């Protein structure tokens, strides 16, 4: 195999390693009324004991934490793009790419929490929750 093909193959493997799997979606309960859309453990969770103002506050906190983690990941994109480009000439350099695994795992956990807050707020008829945008 030529060195350019080997480099391209190594680069493809590295890019595949950086890819993030989508978190598992909750079951589709859209056909049920909001108060029946809660999942097992929702009411027993710390968020389940909150009233509407508490849920809105927790939603705002979770959204802020998500934005912060997304910022960490976004801030490394330029660095990783440069590393991937240069590693096409120096393959060992690919090992210093920042994968942000901890931030990605935390984002997945926060999304589960945000979904739970949203279900609880709808079940309690709290109205609109703070947007993550």
C-alpha positions as CSV (number, residue, x, y, z in Angstrom):
1,X,0.0,0.0,0.0
2,X,1.4,3.4,-0.9
3,X,2.1,5.9,1.9
4,X,-0.7,8.3,0.8
5,X,-3.2,5.4,0.9
6,X,-2.0,4.4,4.3
7,X,-2.1,7.9,5.5
8,X,-5.7,8.4,4.2
9,X,-6.7,5.1,5.8
10,X,-5.2,6.2,9.2
11,X,-6.9,9.5,8.9
12,X,-10.2,7.9,8.2
13,X,-9.9,5.7,11.2
14,X,-9.0,8.7,13.4
15,X,-12.0,10.7,12.2
16,X,-14.2,7.7,12.8
17,X,-12.9,7.6,16.4
18,X,-13.8,11.2,16.9
19,X,-17.4,10.7,15.8
20,X,-20.0,10.8,18.5
21,X,-22.9,8.4,18.6
22,X,-26.3,10.0,19.2
23,X,-27.7,9.2,22.6
24,X,-30.6,6.8,22.7
25,X,-34.0,8.5,22.2
26,X,-36.7,8.1,24.8
27,X,-39.8,6.1,23.8
28,X,-42.4,7.9,21.7
29,X,-45.2,8.7,24.2
30,X,-46.6,11.6,22.1
31,X,-50.0,9.9,21.8
32,X,-50.5,10.1,25.6
33,X,-51.6,13.1,27.6
34,X,-48.6,15.0,29.2
35,X,-49.2,13.6,32.7
36,X,-48.9,10.1,31.4
37,X,-45.6,10.7,29.4
38,X,-43.4,10.3,32.5
39,X,-40.8,7.6,32.4
40,X,-40.0,5.2,35.3
41,X,-38.0,7.2,37.8
42,X,-39.1,10.6,36.7
43,X,-41.3,11.4,39.7
44,X,-38.7,9.9,42.1
45,X,-35.9,11.9,40.7
46,X,-34.7,15.1,42.4
47,X,-36.4,17.1,39.6
48,X,-39.6,15.2,40.2
49,X,-40.0,16.8,43.7
50,X,-39.7,20.4,42.3
51,X,-42.6,22.7,41.6
52,X,-42.9,24.7,38.4
53,X,-40.6,27.6,39.4
54,X,-38.0,25.1,40.6
55,X,-38.2,23.2,37.3
56,X,-37.8,26.4,35.3
57,X,-34.7,27.2,37.4
58,X,-33.2,23.7,36.9
59,X,-33.9,23.9,33.1
60,X,-32.1,27.2,32.9
61,X,-29.1,25.7,34.8
62,X,-29.0,22.6,32.7
63,X,-29.2,24.7,29.5
64,X,-26.3,26.9,30.7
65,X,-24.2,23.9,31.5
66,X,-24.9,22.4,28.1
67,X,-23.9,25.7,26.3
68,X,-20.7,25.7,28.3
69,X,-19.8,22.2,27.3
70,X,-20.7,22.8,23.7
71,X,-18.4,25.8,23.9
72,X,-15.5,23.6,25.1
73,X,-16.1,21.2,22.2
74,X,-16.4,24.0,19.6
75,X,-13.2,25.7,20.9
76,X,-11.2,22.6,20.0
77,X,-12.5,22.2,16.5
78,X,-10.0,24.5,14.9
79,X,-7.1,22.8,16.8
80,X,-8.4,19.3,15.7
81,X,-8.8,20.4,12.1
82,X,-5.2,21.6,12.0
83,X,-4.0,18.4,13.7
84,X,-5.9,16.2,11.2
85,X,-4.5,18.2,8.3
86,X,-0.9,18.1,9.5
87,X,-1.2,14.4,10.5
88,X,-1.8,13.6,6.9
89,X,1.9,14.3,6.5
90,X,2.9,13.2,10.0
91,X,0.5,10.4,11.1
92,X,1.7,10.1,14.7
93,X,0.5,13.7,15.3
94,X,-3.1,12.4,15.1
95,X,-2.6,11.1,18.6
96,X,-2.7,14.6,20.1
97,X,-6.2,15.4,18.8
98,X,-8.6,16.5,21.6
99,X,-11.5,14.1,21.7
100,X,-13.5,15.9,24.4
101,X,-14.9,12.6,25.7
102,X,-15.7,13.9,29.1
103,X,-17.5,16.9,27.7
104,X,-19.5,14.7,25.3
105,X,-20.4,12.3,28.1
106,X,-21.5,15.2,30.3
107,X,-23.6,16.6,27.4
108,X,-25.4,13.2,27.0
109,X,-26.1,13.1,30.8
110,X,-27.4,16.7,30.7
111,X,-29.7,15.9,27.7
112,X,-31.3,13.1,29.7
113,X,-31.8,15.5,32.6
114,X,-33.2,18.2,30.3
115,X,-35.6,15.7,28.7
116,X,-36.8,14.7,32.2
117,X,-37.3,18.3,33.3
118,X,-39.3,18.9,30.1
119,X,-41.5,15.9,30.7
120,X,-42.1,16.8,34.3
121,X,-42.9,20.4,33.5
122,X,-45.5,19.3,30.9
123,X,-47.0,16.8,33.3
124,X,-47.3,19.5,35.9
125,X,-48.7,22.0,33.3
126,X,-45.9,24.5,34.0
127,X,-45.9,26.2,30.7
128,X,-42.8,26.9,28.5
129,X,-39.4,26.0,29.9
130,X,-36.3,28.1,29.2
131,X,-34.9,27.4,25.7
132,X,-31.4,25.9,25.3
133,X,-30.7,28.4,22.5
